């Protein structure tokens, strides 16, 4: 199973970024998907999750209303749209397939300057 995140970068406060997660080796259609993030020197934390069919979502309170998680099971991908970014959103963002095991990507760096 391979999980590959993309779309990170350096942006200014208030800007938007769209992260993508491409999965191969397993069909994600049966599994929930999650995004986590890890700020430098801090613990990894959950940011958003979406159920297998996309009917239900969960967001960390500090990103609720700014981030949107979505998925396209036909393309075996997931996405995280991040709007109104803040410096405190700076972190490495990870995509996770909540499958028979948890399958993690290598992460993509998001840096938000003030």
C-alpha positions in Angstrom: 0.0 0.0 0.0 1.3 3.4 -1.0 -0.1 6.7 0.3 1.3 9.8 -1.3 0.4 13.3 -0.2 0.9 16.4 -2.4 -0.1 20.1 -2.5 1.8 21.5 0.5 3.8 24.6 0.3 4.6 28.1 1.6 1.7 30.5 1.8 0.7 33.7 3.6 -1.8 34.0 6.4 -5.3 34.0 4.9 -4.4 32.0 1.8 -5.7 28.6 0.7 -4.1 25.3 -0.1 -5.5 22.0 -1.4 -3.8 18.8 -0.3 -4.3 15.6 -2.2 -3.8 12.0 -1.2 -3.3 9.3 -3.8 -3.5 5.7 -2.6 -2.4 2.6 -4.4 -2.4 -1.1 -3.4 -5.8 -1.0 -1.7 -9.2 0.3 -2.5 -10.1 3.0 -0.1 -13.8 2.7 -0.8 -14.3 0.5 2.3 -12.3 2.6 4.7 -12.4 5.9 6.5 -9.7 8.4 5.6 -8.0 10.8 7.9 -5.7 13.8 7.8 -3.3 14.3 10.7 -0.7 17.0 11.2 2.5 17.4 13.2 3.9 20.9 14.0 7.6 21.0 14.5 8.5 19.7 18.0 4.9 18.7 18.8 2.8 15.6 18.8 0.9 14.4 15.7 -2.8 15.4 15.9 -5.9 14.5 14.0 -7.3 17.2 11.8 -10.1 15.7 9.8 -11.7 12.4 9.0 -14.3 11.1 6.5 -16.3 7.9 6.5 -16.0 5.4 3.7 -18.8 6.7 1.6 -18.2 10.3 2.6 -21.4 10.7 4.4 -19.9 11.8 7.7 -16.9 14.0 8.5 -15.0 15.1 11.7 -12.9 18.2 12.2 -10.6 19.3 14.9 -12.3 22.3 16.5 -9.6 24.8 15.5 -10.0 24.0 11.8 -13.8 23.6 11.7 -15.3 25.9 9.1 -11.9 26.5 7.4 -10.9 23.0 6.3 -12.9 20.6 4.2 -12.2 16.9 3.8 -13.4 15.1 0.8 -12.8 11.9 -1.1 -13.2 10.4 -4.6 -13.4 6.6 -4.2 -13.5 6.2 -8.0 -10.0 7.7 -8.1 -8.8 6.3 -4.8 -8.0 9.7 -3.6 -8.8 12.0 -0.7 -8.4 15.8 -0.3 -8.1 18.4 2.3 -9.1 21.9 1.2 -7.6 24.4 3.6 -8.9 28.0 3.6 -8.1 31.0 5.7 -4.9 29.5 6.8 -3.2 30.7 9.9 0.5 30.5 11.0 -0.6 28.0 13.6 -1.6 25.6 10.8 2.1 25.2 9.9 2.9 21.5 10.1 3.6 18.4 8.2 0.3 17.0 7.0 -0.3 13.3 6.7 -3.0 11.3 5.0 -4.1 8.0 6.6 -6.1 5.1 5.3 -8.0 3.6 8.2 -7.8 0.1 6.7 -7.1 -3.3 8.1 -4.0 -1.4 9.4 -3.5 2.3 9.4 -1.6 3.2 6.2 0.3 6.5 6.4 1.9 8.7 3.8 5.2 10.4 4.2 3.6 13.8 4.7 3.6 17.2 3.0 4.9 20.4 4.6 2.5 23.3 4.9 4.1 26.6 6.1 1.9 29.6 6.7 3.7 32.9 7.2 2.2 35.8 9.0 
